[in-house]
Amino acid sequence: MLTFGVMFRPGHFPLSHVIACLKVAEDVGFDHAWFGDSHLIWHEVSPYLTAAAMSTRRLRVGPLVSNPVTRHPTLVASAVATLAELFDGRASLGVGRGDSAVRTLGLSPMKLGEFREALRAIRRLCRGETAEIDGTAVRFSWLTRVVPVLLAAYGPRVLELAGADADGVILQLASPSVIEWALPHARRGARMAGRTLDDFEVVAAAPTYVSADRERALAHVRGFPATVYLRHGHPDAPHATRVSDDMADRLTLIGTADAIRDKIRRLERAGVTHVCIYLGIVEPECHVSTLETYGREIIPHFR
C-alpha cells in the first residue's frame, strides 16, 4: 500500500498552524509528518518533531533530513530513537551527507567512506544494537523500538549505499523516470551486501500545488528544482527564473487532482512506496484545502 506524508520547514509558519494542519492530515489519511532539518536557515527541528508527535495519534514523525556533520551520529540516532520510545514507535529517520545545514556553515558534505561508517553506526543504534564510534562500543540500552533509517540519495554510489545499509531511500523529486533510473543502483548495492529490498522504503518527496491553472502552479513550484542554500525552496528566489516549465512540472506534483493522481500512479509503478508532499509552497490559507483534496480525491485511490 502506498503511504503519504507531509513536510514542513520549521519556522515558516506558526507552530499552531502547523499542528492544526497535521491534525487534518491525520484525519484525511496521511501517514507521516516530516520536517526539514537545516538549523541556520530554519528553526531547530527537534521541538517541531516532539510537538507533532504529541499532537497526533497515528502519524509517524521524522526529519527530512538530518546529517552526521552538524550533528554527531549518536545524537542523530538518539533524537529520533527517543521519539520512537516515547510515542509508540511513531518515528523514522531521514539522513544524508549534508546539504544546506552544512553548506551554510562553509562546510562540505561528509565524504562517502566516512559517511558509510556513520550511517552503519546510526542504523545499528536505531535497531538497539551496539555500534563502534571511534573505537568505543556504544548502545541505547533503553531502546525497545526499531527506527527505520532512510538515506537521501541522488548519485549512483550513495544510491548503492542506501541499498546496502539503509531501510529506504529518499529521492526529493517526483519524476517516475528518475525513480526508474535510481532504483537499479539501490538494488545493486543490496545484492553486493547480500540483502534483499523486500521491505525497502522508496520515498518520492516534492512540492505540490493543486490547480487547473498550470501557470499559477508552475510559479509556485519553480524554485524547487534550482535550490540554493539561503533561499532553499523559495518560489520567488532569483535562480528560479532559470527553471523551465518542463523541468518544474517533471519534478513536482502539480495540476488537477486527477493529474496528480495519475502521476502518483506512475511513481508507484516505478517503485515508490511513500509520497511526501512539501506543503510550504502552497499559500497558508490553502493548506487545509490541499490536504482535504488529497484525502478526498487522491489518497483513497491507493488504499
PLY file of the C-alpha trace (Angstrom):
ply
format ascii 1.0
element vertex 303
property float x
property float y
property float z
element edge 302
property int vertex1
property int vertex2
end_header
0.00 0.00 0.00
1.29 3.43 -0.92
1.66 5.74 2.08
1.59 9.54 2.20
3.45 12.17 4.16
3.52 15.93 4.50
6.61 18.05 5.10
7.01 21.49 6.68
10.08 23.68 7.03
10.41 24.57 10.75
9.66 28.22 11.40
7.99 29.12 8.12
4.53 29.08 9.70
3.32 29.44 13.30
3.53 26.17 15.20
-0.20 26.34 15.95
-0.91 26.43 12.21
1.41 23.50 11.52
-0.16 21.38 14.24
-3.67 22.20 13.00
-2.62 21.09 9.51
-1.11 17.86 10.82
-4.34 17.01 12.63
-6.23 17.50 9.37
-3.61 15.43 7.53
-4.02 12.60 10.02
-7.81 12.72 9.75
-7.83 12.57 5.94
-5.41 9.67 5.60
-1.82 10.89 5.67
0.65 8.65 7.46
3.76 10.70 8.20
4.82 14.20 9.28
8.28 15.20 8.08
10.23 18.34 9.00
13.25 19.80 7.25
16.48 19.90 9.25
18.61 22.96 8.45
19.14 24.80 11.71
20.53 28.09 10.36
18.01 28.90 7.64
15.06 27.36 9.53
14.22 26.73 13.17
15.82 23.82 15.00
13.82 20.72 14.10
13.64 18.80 17.40
10.87 20.83 19.09
8.72 20.52 15.97
9.11 16.75 15.88
8.11 16.50 19.54
5.14 18.82 19.12
3.94 16.86 16.08
4.19 13.54 17.90
2.40 14.91 20.97
-0.42 16.42 18.92
-1.28 13.40 16.77
-2.32 9.82 17.42
-1.12 7.91 14.37
1.34 9.97 12.30
4.97 8.89 12.21
7.37 11.82 12.58
10.93 12.39 11.46
13.49 14.77 9.96
13.90 15.04 6.22
16.84 15.05 6.50
19.43 15.19 9.31
23.16 14.75 8.80
26.17 13.48 10.79
28.29 16.57 10.07
26.47 19.22 12.12
25.09 16.56 14.49
27.16 13.74 15.93
25.95 10.33 14.67
24.96 9.26 18.17
22.90 12.44 18.58
21.18 11.95 15.21
20.21 8.43 16.26
19.29 9.25 19.85
16.97 12.14 18.97
14.72 10.05 16.75
15.07 6.86 18.78
13.83 8.82 21.79
10.77 9.93 19.83
10.08 6.32 18.90
10.42 5.24 22.51
8.12 7.99 23.82
5.45 7.78 21.13
4.70 4.13 20.41
7.35 3.71 17.73
5.98 6.54 15.60
9.30 7.78 14.27
11.54 7.41 11.23
14.92 8.96 10.50
15.88 10.56 7.22
19.64 11.11 6.97
22.04 12.40 4.33
25.65 13.50 3.83
24.74 17.16 4.44
23.24 19.86 2.25
22.05 23.32 3.29
22.64 22.67 7.01
26.29 22.01 6.20
27.00 24.44 3.36
25.61 27.47 5.24
28.43 26.86 7.74
31.04 26.80 4.97
31.46 23.04 5.42
31.27 20.22 2.88
29.11 17.11 2.81
30.70 14.15 4.56
32.99 12.06 2.34
31.40 8.84 1.20
33.67 6.42 3.09
33.25 8.32 6.35
29.53 8.65 5.76
29.20 4.90 5.19
30.61 4.26 8.66
28.38 6.93 10.20
25.29 5.51 8.51
26.07 1.99 9.67
26.56 3.21 13.23
23.33 5.23 13.17
21.32 2.31 11.82
22.77 -0.13 14.36
21.94 2.26 17.20
18.41 2.75 15.84
17.94 -1.01 15.90
19.03 -1.30 19.54
22.35 -2.85 18.54
25.91 -1.99 19.56
27.87 0.37 17.32
31.52 1.31 17.44
32.22 5.06 17.47
35.91 5.97 17.26
36.86 2.71 18.92
34.23 2.90 21.65
31.29 0.47 21.76
28.00 2.29 22.39
24.38 1.20 22.58
20.99 2.62 23.56
20.19 0.19 26.36
16.80 1.84 26.78
15.59 1.41 23.20
12.81 -1.14 22.69
11.72 0.02 19.21
13.28 -0.30 15.78
13.59 3.04 13.99
13.76 2.89 10.17
16.73 4.82 8.75
16.19 6.20 5.25
19.01 7.66 3.16
18.61 10.75 0.96
20.46 9.98 -2.26
20.89 11.11 -5.85
24.18 9.75 -7.26
24.93 6.10 -8.06
27.35 5.50 -5.18
25.06 6.88 -2.49
22.10 5.04 -4.01
24.11 1.82 -3.78
24.89 2.66 -0.17
21.17 3.06 0.51
20.52 -0.39 -0.88
23.35 -1.88 1.15
22.98 -0.15 4.50
19.66 1.67 4.89
16.00 0.80 5.33
14.96 3.01 2.45
15.89 5.81 0.11
14.60 9.38 -0.11
14.53 10.99 -3.55
13.50 14.63 -3.35
11.67 14.73 -6.67
8.53 13.33 -8.28
9.86 12.05 -11.60
8.98 8.44 -12.49
11.85 8.28 -14.98
14.40 9.34 -12.36
13.00 6.79 -9.93
13.35 4.10 -12.60
16.97 5.16 -13.12
17.79 5.31 -9.41
16.39 2.06 -8.05
18.65 -0.32 -10.03
21.61 1.32 -8.27
19.99 0.66 -4.89
19.28 -2.94 -5.92
22.90 -3.36 -6.99
24.05 -2.15 -3.58
21.68 -4.60 -1.92
22.98 -7.52 -4.00
26.57 -6.63 -3.17
25.66 -6.58 0.53
23.83 -9.91 0.30
20.44 -8.49 1.21
17.05 -8.10 -0.46
14.90 -4.99 -0.68
11.60 -6.65 0.19
10.71 -4.07 2.87
12.75 -1.22 1.40
11.04 2.18 1.57
11.21 4.39 -1.53
10.18 7.98 -0.79
9.37 10.50 -3.51
9.31 13.91 -1.83
8.35 17.05 -3.75
6.25 20.23 -3.72
2.61 20.02 -4.72
0.14 22.57 -6.00
-3.40 21.51 -6.81
-4.84 23.77 -9.50
-6.20 23.67 -13.03
-4.20 26.86 -13.68
-0.86 25.45 -14.84
0.93 28.80 -14.89
-0.09 29.54 -11.31
1.05 26.11 -10.17
4.37 26.41 -12.01
5.02 29.81 -10.45
4.80 28.27 -7.00
6.98 25.21 -7.58
9.56 26.67 -9.98
12.10 27.40 -7.24
12.29 23.78 -6.11
14.45 22.25 -8.89
17.05 25.04 -8.56
17.54 25.08 -4.81
20.26 27.29 -3.36
21.02 27.33 0.29
19.84 30.59 1.79
16.76 30.61 -0.46
16.06 26.91 -0.01
12.76 26.18 -1.79
11.53 29.78 -2.11
9.30 30.24 -5.20
10.47 33.85 -5.65
14.22 33.10 -5.48
16.16 34.71 -8.37
17.56 31.39 -9.55
14.04 30.09 -10.18
13.89 32.00 -13.47
16.37 29.50 -14.93
13.99 26.59 -14.43
11.95 25.63 -17.49
8.24 24.80 -17.32
9.01 21.22 -18.29
11.58 20.77 -15.53
9.33 22.26 -12.86
6.42 20.08 -13.97
8.51 16.92 -14.29
9.94 17.07 -10.76
6.86 18.14 -8.79
3.20 17.24 -8.25
1.04 19.91 -9.85
-2.24 20.20 -11.73
-5.72 18.94 -11.07
-6.35 16.19 -8.56
-6.82 13.79 -11.48
-3.45 14.76 -12.99
-1.65 14.44 -9.66
-3.29 11.09 -9.01
-2.20 9.82 -12.43
1.38 10.90 -11.81
1.44 9.27 -8.39
0.20 6.09 -10.05
3.22 6.24 -12.38
5.51 6.85 -9.40
4.04 3.80 -7.71
4.64 1.68 -10.81
8.24 2.93 -10.87
8.75 1.60 -7.33
7.76 4.43 -4.98
6.21 3.29 -1.68
5.75 6.67 0.03
4.81 10.07 -1.41
5.71 13.11 0.69
4.26 16.47 -0.31
6.03 19.73 0.52
3.11 21.88 1.59
5.08 25.04 2.39
4.99 26.35 -1.18
1.17 26.49 -1.06
-0.40 29.65 0.37
-1.15 29.09 4.08
-4.86 29.71 3.58
-4.91 26.80 1.12
-3.03 24.28 3.27
-6.14 22.66 4.74
-8.00 22.56 1.44
-4.97 20.98 -0.26
-4.77 18.29 2.42
-8.51 17.69 2.17
-8.30 17.38 -1.62
-5.59 14.74 -1.21
-7.71 12.96 1.38
-10.84 13.06 -0.72
-9.62 12.68 -4.31
-6.13 11.15 -4.26
-5.22 9.01 -1.24
-8.31 6.72 -1.36
-7.29 5.53 -4.84
-4.15 3.96 -3.34
-5.80 2.19 -0.40
0 1
1 2
2 3
3 4
4 5
5 6
6 7
7 8
8 9
9 10
10 11
11 12
12 13
13 14
14 15
15 16
16 17
17 18
18 19
19 20
20 21
21 22
22 23
23 24
24 25
25 26
26 27
27 28
28 29
29 30
30 31
31 32
32 33
33 34
34 35
35 36
36 37
37 38
38 39
39 40
40 41
41 42
42 43
43 44
44 45
45 46
46 47
47 48
48 49
49 50
50 51
51 52
52 53
53 54
54 55
55 56
56 57
57 58
58 59
59 60
60 61
61 62
62 63
63 64
64 65
65 66
66 67
67 68
68 69
69 70
70 71
71 72
72 73
73 74
74 75
75 76
76 77
77 78
78 79
79 80
80 81
81 82
82 83
83 84
84 85
85 86
86 87
87 88
88 89
89 90
90 91
91 92
92 93
93 94
94 95
95 96
96 97
97 98
98 99
99 100
100 101
101 102
102 103
103 104
104 105
105 106
106 107
107 108
108 109
109 110
110 111
111 112
112 113
113 114
114 115
115 116
116 117
117 118
118 119
119 120
120 121
121 122
122 123
123 124
124 125
125 126
126 127
127 128
128 129
129 130
130 131
131 132
132 133
133 134
134 135
135 136
136 137
137 138
138 139
139 140
140 141
141 142
142 143
143 144
144 145
145 146
146 147
147 148
148 149
149 150
150 151
151 152
152 153
153 154
154 155
155 156
156 157
157 158
158 159
159 160
160 161
161 162
162 163
163 164
164 165
165 166
166 167
167 168
168 169
169 170
170 171
171 172
172 173
173 174
174 175
175 176
176 177
177 178
178 179
179 180
180 181
181 182
182 183
183 184
184 185
185 186
186 187
187 188
188 189
189 190
190 191
191 192
192 193
193 194
194 195
195 196
196 197
197 198
198 199
199 200
200 201
201 202
202 203
203 204
204 205
205 206
206 207
207 208
208 209
209 210
210 211
211 212
212 213
213 214
214 215
215 216
216 217
217 218
218 219
219 220
220 221
221 222
222 223
223 224
224 225
225 226
226 227
227 228
228 229
229 230
230 231
231 232
232 233
233 234
234 235
235 236
236 237
237 238
238 239
239 240
240 241
241 242
242 243
243 244
244 245
245 246
246 247
247 248
248 249
249 250
250 251
251 252
252 253
253 254
254 255
255 256
256 257
257 258
258 259
259 260
260 261
261 262
262 263
263 264
264 265
265 266
266 267
267 268
268 269
269 270
270 271
271 272
272 273
273 274
274 275
275 276
276 277
277 278
278 279
279 280
280 281
281 282
282 283
283 284
284 285
285 286
286 287
287 288
288 289
289 290
290 291
291 292
292 293
293 294
294 295
295 296
296 297
297 298
298 299
299 300
300 301
301 302
